Amino acid sequence: MSDTVSQPRQKSRAPRSHRRKRAKEQEDERGEVKETAVEHDYDRTPKEPRSKRARTNGKGKEKESELELGELPNDSSRSFEIGDEFIPFAVSDKEAEAPKTQDSHRSNAETAKEKAREREWDKGKRETHGDGSRDGGGLGTKRTYEMVFDDEDLRDHRKRRQDIPSTSRKAPWIAKVDWDGCRNVAEMLHREVEAFVRYMSPTEVEEEIRGLVITLVSNAITNAFPDAQILPFGSYETKLYLPNGDIDLVIKSDSMAYSDKVNVLRTLANVIKRARIASKVTIIAKAKVPIIKFVTIYGRLNVDISINQGNGVVAGDIVNGFLNGMRGCGFALRSLVIIAKAFLNQRAMNEVYTGGLGSYSIVCLAVSFLQMHPKIRRGEIDAEKNLGVLVMEFFELYGCYFNYEEVGISVRNGGSYFSKRQRGWYDFTKRNLLSIEDPTDSSNDISKGSYGIAKVRQTLAGAHGIMTSMAFLRAGILGARREGRTYPLRGHGEPEDMSILSSILGVTQEV
């Protein structure tokens, strides 16, 4: 028992003696360090650092014997020994006066960036500038983008902006309209309608792009279904589409006719995705006519595809017949359709599933308007030379005066109106719906799905009121200019100042 207790005591006495000996050696070393510091004339604990003025003789020469903390004599080439004071980042006077270069002097941010280890999630991110802008992605600041032009591109860009005034770019179709040659408001509006239709009509480039999209879709579908035949119909065939209009396609296939429609639509959606024509395809299987909808990657065009629906192709042939067969009214019909479609499209009233009017219904309304116009039927006016008047009367008829509750529209055999009660199309729960007889099937009402026709009618009436007010205002300005009763408050006039159509229509950036 005694042996076990005494062993720890003997072990505890040995370290104390060693500690005393080590403490004595440390005191001796401190004394040697102090003596070395004195030999080299370094003051370790100065109360106040001496300034440069205090170290000069009054003549601007610096004393070599007195040095500040961290300084060395100019002719000293010795290395530092134990006890020497060393300040690693001190800058001498000569180095401060020397010009700074990118290699010798770098900012603290660059030094810290080199020292800090790059994190895995920060790889690939470029440097953030001091003004808050960045070359690429990063954290904490907002991205800024600059448009870079070549000198020639910049000159051409400025020249184009100078050729077309700033206000006319809101209504670009009026840039080439000659207002000074107009004798009255009717002629002004006629020229403006004509310019708008030509501006919005498809160009050769747009037709070629849409044709290429149809070719891509056709090749992808025929590879999966060899017996399939893809046919365009609707506004693409009639060339009545807007710059941002849809492309309607129908697939005729015997193999698809005997298969489940939902499965066929899903297969078509997968085919379109695998062909990289579109990244997202929407399947509408519960509609009256099941379709798939998608936006193409190339061109960003909306495409609708249906299966074994031949009515659309027949309707396109009928519309082309009206455009080519109505003597003296072909361009008038095209003008009314394009303006009505653009007007409703800008107000989201051009889709049947949202309660608006479809393209086929708009065409039938315009055809019926021209067929039933009394002055055109009697040959008193030329429709091709009175486009402005016809546009205002079109908005007036279907916005203010047409009896939606009792009267239906038919474009067959030269056009006529019929009683909805006698036809059996009168609905007591939905009295104010528009009824248009299908030109190919007299028992089909092509506009019965437009449940929001009351809002469309109200919008047309409001547009007619705005155009009427603008027409009176422009007539007063035109008369005052002729009589010399106007005084310009601006140094130059703007083409949009005399526009009437721009009060209800505009052109978006995407168009």
C-alpha positions as CSV (number, residue, x, y, z in Angstrom):
1,M,0.0,0.0,0.0
2,S,2.8,2.4,0.9
3,D,4.6,1.6,-2.3
4,T,1.7,2.5,-4.4
5,V,1.2,5.9,-2.7
6,S,4.8,7.0,-2.7
7,Q,5.3,6.6,-6.5
8,P,3.1,9.4,-7.6
9,R,4.7,11.8,-5.1
10,Q,8.2,11.1,-6.5
11,K,6.8,11.7,-10.0
12,S,5.3,15.0,-9.0
13,R,8.5,16.3,-7.5
14,A,10.5,15.9,-10.7
15,P,8.5,18.3,-12.9
16,R,8.9,21.1,-10.3
17,S,12.6,21.0,-10.5
18,H,12.5,21.0,-14.3
19,R,10.1,24.0,-14.3
20,R,12.5,26.0,-12.1
21,K,15.4,25.2,-14.4
22,R,13.4,26.1,-17.5
23,A,12.2,29.4,-16.0
24,K,15.8,30.4,-15.2
25,E,16.9,29.6,-18.7
26,Q,14.1,31.8,-20.1
27,E,15.2,34.7,-17.9
28,D,18.7,34.4,-19.2
29,E,17.4,34.4,-22.8
30,R,15.4,37.6,-22.2
31,G,18.5,39.3,-20.9
32,E,20.4,38.3,-24.0
33,V,17.7,39.6,-26.2
34,K,17.6,43.0,-24.5
35,E,21.4,43.3,-24.9
36,T,21.2,42.5,-28.6
37,A,18.5,45.1,-29.1
38,V,20.6,47.7,-27.4
39,E,23.7,46.8,-29.5
40,H,21.6,47.4,-32.7
41,D,20.2,50.7,-31.4
42,Y,16.5,49.6,-31.4
43,D,14.1,50.9,-28.9
44,R,11.5,48.2,-28.3
45,T,9.0,50.2,-26.3
46,P,9.0,53.8,-27.6
47,K,6.5,56.1,-25.8
48,E,6.0,58.3,-28.9
49,P,7.3,57.5,-32.4
50,R,9.6,60.2,-33.7
51,S,8.6,62.1,-36.7
52,K,10.7,62.6,-39.8
53,R,11.1,66.3,-38.9
54,A,12.6,65.3,-35.5
55,R,15.1,63.1,-37.2
56,T,16.5,65.8,-39.5
57,N,19.2,68.3,-38.8
58,G,17.0,71.2,-39.8
59,K,18.6,71.3,-43.3
60,G,16.4,68.6,-44.8
61,K,19.0,65.9,-44.3
62,E,18.0,62.8,-42.3
63,K,20.1,61.5,-39.5
64,E,21.4,58.0,-40.2
65,S,21.8,57.1,-36.5
66,E,18.2,57.6,-35.5
67,L,15.7,55.3,-37.1
68,E,12.0,54.7,-36.6
69,L,10.4,51.5,-35.7
70,G,10.9,49.0,-38.6
71,E,13.4,51.2,-40.6
72,L,16.8,50.1,-41.7
73,P,19.8,52.1,-42.8
74,N,20.1,52.6,-46.5
75,D,23.5,50.9,-46.6
76,S,22.5,48.0,-44.4
77,S,22.5,44.6,-46.0
78,R,22.5,42.5,-42.9
79,S,19.8,39.9,-42.2
80,F,17.5,40.1,-39.2
81,E,18.6,38.3,-36.0
82,I,16.7,37.2,-32.9
83,G,15.2,40.3,-31.2
84,D,15.1,42.4,-34.4
85,E,11.8,44.3,-35.0
86,F,10.4,43.3,-38.4
87,I,7.3,44.9,-40.0
88,P,6.6,42.8,-43.1
89,F,4.3,45.4,-45.0
90,A,6.1,48.7,-44.2
91,V,6.7,50.9,-47.2
92,S,9.8,53.2,-47.3
93,D,9.8,56.8,-48.5
94,K,11.4,55.9,-51.8
95,E,8.9,53.2,-52.5
96,A,6.0,55.5,-51.6
97,E,7.3,58.1,-54.1
98,A,7.9,55.5,-56.9
99,P,5.1,55.0,-59.4
100,K,2.8,52.1,-58.7
101,T,2.5,49.2,-61.1
102,Q,0.0,46.5,-61.3
103,D,2.6,43.8,-60.5
104,S,4.2,45.5,-57.5
105,H,1.1,47.1,-55.8
106,R,-2.2,45.3,-55.7
107,S,-5.3,46.2,-53.8
108,N,-6.3,44.6,-50.6
109,A,-9.3,42.9,-52.2
110,E,-7.0,41.2,-54.7
111,T,-4.6,40.1,-52.0
112,A,-7.4,38.7,-49.9
113,K,-8.9,37.0,-52.9
114,E,-5.6,35.2,-53.6
115,K,-5.3,34.1,-49.9
116,A,-8.9,33.0,-49.6
117,R,-9.6,29.6,-51.0
118,E,-12.2,29.5,-53.7
119,R,-15.4,27.8,-52.7
120,E,-17.0,25.1,-54.9
121,W,-20.1,27.2,-55.5
122,D,-18.1,30.3,-56.4
123,K,-16.2,28.7,-59.2
124,G,-16.8,30.4,-62.6
125,K,-18.0,33.6,-61.1
126,R,-16.2,36.7,-62.2
127,E,-14.9,39.6,-60.3
128,T,-17.2,42.3,-58.9
129,H,-16.1,45.9,-59.7
130,G,-16.0,48.7,-57.3
131,D,-18.9,50.5,-58.8
132,G,-21.3,47.6,-58.2
133,S,-21.3,46.3,-61.7
134,R,-20.2,42.8,-62.6
135,D,-18.7,41.1,-65.6
136,G,-20.8,38.0,-65.0
137,G,-22.8,36.3,-62.3
138,G,-22.1,37.0,-58.6
139,L,-23.8,37.8,-55.3
140,G,-25.1,40.9,-53.8
141,T,-25.4,43.2,-56.8
142,K,-27.9,43.6,-59.6
143,R,-26.9,42.5,-63.1
144,T,-26.3,45.3,-65.6
145,Y,-26.3,44.8,-69.4
146,E,-25.0,47.0,-72.1
147,M,-25.8,47.1,-75.8
148,V,-22.8,47.2,-77.9
149,F,-23.0,48.6,-81.5
150,D,-20.4,49.0,-84.1
151,D,-20.0,52.5,-85.4
152,E,-21.8,51.7,-88.6
153,D,-24.7,50.0,-86.8
154,L,-25.0,52.9,-84.4
155,R,-25.1,55.4,-87.3
156,D,-27.7,53.4,-89.1
157,H,-29.7,53.0,-85.9
158,R,-29.7,56.8,-85.2
159,K,-30.6,57.5,-88.9
160,R,-33.6,55.2,-88.7
161,R,-34.8,56.9,-85.5
162,Q,-34.4,60.3,-87.1
163,D,-36.3,59.2,-90.2
164,I,-39.3,58.1,-88.1
165,P,-40.3,60.5,-85.3
166,S,-40.6,59.2,-81.8
167,T,-44.4,59.5,-81.5
168,S,-45.0,57.8,-84.9
169,R,-43.2,54.7,-83.6
170,K,-46.2,54.0,-81.4
171,A,-48.3,53.8,-84.7
172,P,-45.6,53.0,-87.3
173,W,-48.1,52.5,-90.1
174,I,-48.7,56.3,-90.4
175,A,-45.0,57.0,-91.1
176,K,-45.7,57.3,-94.9
177,V,-49.2,58.6,-94.8
178,D,-49.5,62.0,-96.6
179,W,-51.9,64.0,-94.5
180,D,-51.5,67.2,-96.4
181,G,-53.0,65.7,-99.5
182,C,-56.3,64.7,-97.8
183,R,-59.3,66.9,-98.5
184,N,-61.6,65.6,-95.7
185,V,-61.7,63.3,-92.7
186,A,-63.1,60.3,-94.7
187,E,-60.0,60.4,-97.0
188,M,-57.7,60.7,-94.0
189,L,-59.1,57.6,-92.4
190,H,-59.2,55.7,-95.7
191,R,-55.5,56.3,-96.2
192,E,-54.7,55.4,-92.6
193,V,-56.7,52.1,-92.8
194,E,-55.0,51.2,-96.1
195,A,-51.5,51.9,-94.5
196,F,-52.4,49.8,-91.4
197,V,-53.5,46.8,-93.4
198,R,-50.4,46.9,-95.6
199,Y,-48.2,47.1,-92.4
200,M,-49.9,44.2,-90.7
201,S,-50.2,41.9,-93.7
202,P,-47.7,39.0,-93.7
203,T,-44.5,39.6,-95.6
204,E,-42.6,37.0,-97.7
205,V,-40.2,36.4,-94.9
206,E,-43.0,35.6,-92.4
207,E,-44.6,33.3,-94.9
208,E,-41.3,31.5,-95.5
209,I,-40.7,31.1,-91.7
210,R,-44.2,29.6,-91.1
211,G,-43.8,27.3,-94.1
212,L,-40.5,26.0,-92.6
213,V,-42.3,25.4,-89.2
214,I,-45.0,23.4,-91.0
215,T,-42.4,21.4,-92.8
216,L,-40.6,20.5,-89.5
217,V,-43.9,19.5,-87.8
218,S,-44.9,17.4,-90.9
219,N,-41.6,15.5,-91.0
220,A,-41.7,14.7,-87.3
221,I,-45.3,13.4,-87.4
222,T,-44.9,11.4,-90.7
223,N,-41.8,9.6,-89.2
224,A,-44.0,8.4,-86.4
225,F,-47.2,7.9,-88.4
226,P,-46.4,7.1,-92.0
227,D,-50.0,7.3,-93.2
228,A,-50.5,10.8,-91.7
229,Q,-51.2,13.8,-93.9
230,I,-50.7,17.3,-92.3
231,L,-52.7,20.1,-93.8
232,P,-52.7,23.8,-92.8
233,F,-56.0,25.6,-92.6
234,G,-57.5,28.8,-91.1
235,S,-55.8,32.1,-91.4
236,Y,-52.6,30.6,-92.7
237,E,-54.4,29.5,-95.9
238,T,-56.3,32.8,-96.3
239,K,-53.3,35.0,-95.4
240,L,-55.4,36.9,-92.9
241,Y,-53.2,36.2,-89.9
242,L,-51.6,38.8,-87.7
243,P,-47.8,38.8,-87.1
244,N,-48.3,37.0,-83.8
245,G,-51.1,34.8,-85.1
246,D,-51.4,31.0,-84.6
247,I,-50.7,28.2,-87.1
248,D,-53.6,25.8,-87.4
249,L,-52.8,22.3,-88.6
250,V,-55.0,19.2,-89.1
251,I,-53.8,15.6,-89.3
252,K,-55.6,13.1,-91.5
253,S,-54.8,9.6,-90.6
254,D,-56.7,6.3,-90.7
255,S,-54.5,4.7,-87.9
256,M,-55.3,7.7,-85.6
257,A,-59.0,7.4,-86.4
258,Y,-59.3,4.0,-84.8
259,S,-57.2,4.8,-81.7
260,D,-58.0,6.4,-78.5
261,K,-57.8,10.2,-79.0
262,V,-56.2,10.9,-75.6
263,N,-53.4,8.4,-76.3
264,V,-52.9,9.8,-79.8
265,L,-52.6,13.3,-78.5
266,R,-50.1,12.2,-75.9
267,T,-48.1,10.4,-78.6
268,L,-48.1,13.5,-80.7
269,A,-46.9,15.6,-77.8
270,N,-44.0,13.2,-77.2
271,V,-43.1,13.3,-80.9
272,I,-43.0,17.1,-80.9
273,K,-40.8,17.1,-77.9
274,R,-38.4,14.5,-79.1
275,A,-38.0,16.4,-82.4
276,R,-37.1,19.5,-80.4
277,I,-39.7,21.6,-82.1
278,A,-41.2,22.7,-78.7
279,S,-40.1,22.2,-75.1
280,K,-43.7,22.2,-73.7
281,V,-46.8,20.8,-75.2
282,T,-50.3,21.4,-73.8
283,I,-53.0,18.7,-74.4
284,I,-56.6,19.8,-74.5
285,A,-58.5,16.6,-74.6
286,K,-61.9,17.6,-73.1
287,A,-62.7,20.3,-75.7
288,K,-65.3,19.8,-78.4
289,V,-62.4,19.4,-80.8
290,P,-59.4,17.9,-79.0
291,I,-56.1,19.6,-79.9
292,I,-52.5,20.0,-78.7
293,K,-51.0,23.5,-78.4
294,F,-47.3,24.4,-78.3
295,V,-44.9,27.3,-79.0
296,T,-42.1,26.5,-81.4
297,I,-38.5,27.0,-80.3
298,Y,-37.6,28.5,-83.6
299,G,-39.7,31.6,-84.4
300,R,-41.8,31.4,-81.2
301,L,-44.9,30.7,-83.1
302,N,-48.1,29.2,-81.6
303,V,-49.3,26.0,-83.3
304,D,-52.6,24.2,-82.8
305,I,-52.9,20.6,-84.1
306,S,-56.2,18.7,-84.4
307,I,-56.9,15.2,-85.7
308,N,-59.3,14.2,-88.6
309,Q,-61.2,17.5,-88.6
310,G,-62.0,18.3,-92.2
311,N,-64.3,21.3,-91.5
312,G,-61.3,23.7,-91.1
313,V,-59.9,23.0,-94.5
314,V,-63.3,23.5,-96.1
315,A,-63.8,26.7,-94.2
316,G,-60.5,28.0,-95.5
317,D,-61.6,27.3,-99.1
318,I,-64.9,29.2,-98.5
319,V,-63.1,32.3,-97.1
320,N,-60.7,32.3,-100.0
321,G,-63.8,32.2,-102.3
322,F,-65.2,35.3,-100.6
323,L,-61.9,37.1,-100.9
324,N,-61.5,36.3,-104.6
325,G,-65.2,36.3,-105.5
326,M,-66.6,39.5,-104.0
327,R,-66.1,41.9,-106.9
328,G,-64.7,45.3,-105.7
329,C,-64.8,44.2,-102.1
330,G,-61.8,41.8,-101.8
331,F,-59.4,44.4,-100.2
332,A,-62.2,45.9,-98.2
333,L,-63.0,42.5,-96.7
334,R,-59.4,41.9,-95.9
335,S,-59.1,45.3,-94.3
336,L,-62.2,44.8,-92.1
337,V,-61.0,41.4,-90.9
338,I,-57.4,42.4,-90.1
339,I,-58.5,45.6,-88.2
340,A,-61.2,43.6,-86.3
341,K,-58.8,40.8,-85.4
342,A,-56.1,43.3,-84.3
343,F,-58.6,45.2,-82.2
344,L,-60.0,42.2,-80.4
345,N,-56.5,40.6,-80.1
346,Q,-55.2,43.5,-78.2
347,R,-58.1,43.2,-75.7
348,A,-57.9,39.4,-75.4
349,M,-61.3,38.9,-77.0
350,N,-60.2,36.8,-80.0
351,E,-60.4,33.3,-78.5
352,V,-63.7,31.3,-78.3
353,Y,-62.8,29.4,-75.1
354,T,-62.5,32.7,-73.3
355,G,-65.8,34.0,-74.6
356,G,-64.5,36.0,-77.5
357,L,-64.9,35.8,-81.3
358,G,-62.9,33.4,-83.3
359,S,-61.3,34.2,-86.7
360,Y,-64.0,32.4,-88.6
361,S,-66.8,34.3,-86.9
362,I,-65.0,37.6,-87.5
363,V,-64.7,36.8,-91.2
364,C,-68.4,35.9,-91.4
365,L,-69.3,39.2,-89.7
366,A,-67.3,41.2,-92.2
367,V,-68.7,39.3,-95.2
368,S,-72.3,39.8,-93.9
369,F,-71.6,43.5,-93.4
370,L,-70.4,44.0,-96.9
371,Q,-73.2,41.8,-98.4
372,M,-76.0,43.7,-96.5
373,H,-74.6,47.2,-96.8
374,P,-77.3,49.1,-98.7
375,K,-75.0,51.5,-100.6
376,I,-72.7,48.7,-101.7
377,R,-75.7,46.6,-102.8
378,R,-77.0,49.5,-104.9
379,G,-73.6,50.3,-106.3
380,E,-73.5,53.9,-104.9
381,I,-70.1,53.7,-103.4
382,D,-66.8,51.9,-104.2
383,A,-65.8,49.9,-101.2
384,E,-62.2,49.9,-102.1
385,K,-62.1,53.7,-101.9
386,N,-64.1,54.2,-98.7
387,L,-62.3,51.9,-96.3
388,G,-62.3,54.5,-93.4
389,V,-66.1,54.9,-93.6
390,L,-66.7,51.2,-93.8
391,V,-64.5,50.6,-90.7
392,M,-66.5,53.1,-88.6
393,E,-69.8,51.7,-89.8
394,F,-68.7,48.1,-89.0
395,F,-68.0,49.1,-85.4
396,E,-71.2,51.1,-85.3
397,L,-73.4,48.2,-86.6
398,Y,-72.1,45.4,-84.4
399,G,-71.5,47.7,-81.4
400,C,-74.7,49.8,-81.3
401,Y,-77.5,48.7,-83.6
402,F,-77.5,45.0,-84.3
403,N,-80.2,43.0,-82.6
404,Y,-78.3,40.1,-81.1
405,E,-81.4,38.7,-79.3
406,E,-83.7,38.2,-82.3
407,V,-81.6,38.2,-85.5
408,G,-79.1,35.6,-86.9
409,I,-76.6,36.0,-89.7
410,S,-76.3,34.0,-92.8
411,V,-73.7,34.5,-95.6
412,R,-75.1,31.9,-98.0
413,N,-76.6,32.9,-101.3
414,G,-75.5,36.5,-101.2
415,G,-76.2,37.0,-97.5
416,S,-79.3,37.4,-95.4
417,Y,-80.7,37.8,-91.8
418,F,-83.1,35.3,-90.2
419,S,-85.2,35.1,-87.1
420,K,-83.6,33.1,-84.3
421,R,-87.1,32.1,-83.0
422,Q,-88.2,30.7,-86.3
423,R,-84.9,28.8,-86.7
424,G,-85.2,27.4,-83.2
425,W,-82.0,29.0,-82.1
426,Y,-83.5,31.3,-79.5
427,D,-82.2,30.6,-76.0
428,F,-84.3,32.1,-73.2
429,T,-81.3,31.7,-70.8
430,K,-78.8,33.3,-73.2
431,R,-80.8,35.8,-75.1
432,N,-78.0,38.1,-76.3
433,L,-75.7,35.5,-77.9
434,L,-74.5,36.0,-81.5
435,S,-75.8,33.4,-84.0
436,I,-74.0,32.8,-87.3
437,E,-75.0,30.1,-89.6
438,D,-72.2,27.8,-90.8
439,P,-71.7,28.3,-94.6
440,T,-71.1,24.5,-94.9
441,D,-73.8,23.3,-92.5
442,S,-77.0,25.3,-92.1
443,S,-77.8,23.5,-88.8
444,N,-74.6,24.6,-87.1
445,D,-74.1,27.8,-85.2
446,I,-70.4,28.7,-85.4
447,S,-70.6,31.5,-82.8
448,K,-72.6,29.8,-80.0
449,G,-69.5,29.3,-77.9
450,S,-68.8,33.0,-77.7
451,Y,-70.5,33.5,-74.4
452,G,-68.8,36.9,-73.8
453,I,-70.3,38.6,-76.8
454,A,-71.9,41.3,-74.6
455,K,-68.5,42.5,-73.6
456,V,-67.3,42.4,-77.2
457,R,-70.4,44.4,-78.2
458,Q,-69.7,47.0,-75.5
459,T,-66.1,47.3,-76.6
460,L,-67.0,47.8,-80.3
461,A,-69.5,50.5,-79.3
462,G,-66.8,52.3,-77.2
463,A,-64.4,52.1,-80.1
464,H,-66.9,53.7,-82.4
465,G,-67.5,56.5,-80.0
466,I,-63.8,57.2,-79.7
467,M,-63.3,57.2,-83.4
468,T,-66.2,59.5,-83.9
469,S,-64.9,62.0,-81.4
470,M,-61.4,61.9,-83.0
471,A,-62.9,62.3,-86.4
472,F,-64.7,65.5,-85.4
473,L,-61.5,66.8,-83.7
474,R,-59.4,66.1,-86.8
475,A,-62.0,67.7,-89.0
476,G,-61.8,70.9,-86.9
477,I,-58.0,70.9,-87.1
478,L,-58.1,70.3,-90.9
479,G,-60.6,73.2,-91.4
480,A,-58.6,75.6,-89.2
481,R,-55.4,74.8,-91.1
482,R,-57.1,75.6,-94.4
483,E,-58.4,78.9,-93.1
484,G,-55.1,79.8,-91.5
485,R,-56.6,79.9,-87.9
486,T,-53.9,77.7,-86.3
487,Y,-50.7,78.6,-84.6
488,P,-48.2,75.8,-84.0
489,L,-46.9,75.6,-80.4
490,R,-44.1,73.2,-81.4
491,G,-41.4,73.7,-83.9
492,H,-42.4,70.7,-86.0
493,G,-45.5,68.6,-86.4
494,E,-45.8,64.9,-85.7
495,P,-47.6,62.4,-88.1
496,E,-49.5,60.9,-85.2
497,D,-51.2,64.2,-84.5
498,M,-53.7,63.6,-87.3
499,S,-54.2,59.9,-86.8
500,I,-57.7,58.5,-86.0
501,L,-57.1,54.8,-86.0
502,S,-54.3,55.1,-83.4
503,S,-56.9,56.1,-80.8
504,I,-58.2,52.5,-80.6
505,L,-55.3,50.5,-82.1
506,G,-51.6,50.2,-81.4
507,V,-48.6,48.0,-82.3
508,T,-46.8,46.1,-79.5
509,Q,-43.1,45.5,-79.4
510,E,-43.3,41.8,-80.4
511,V,-45.3,42.7,-83.5
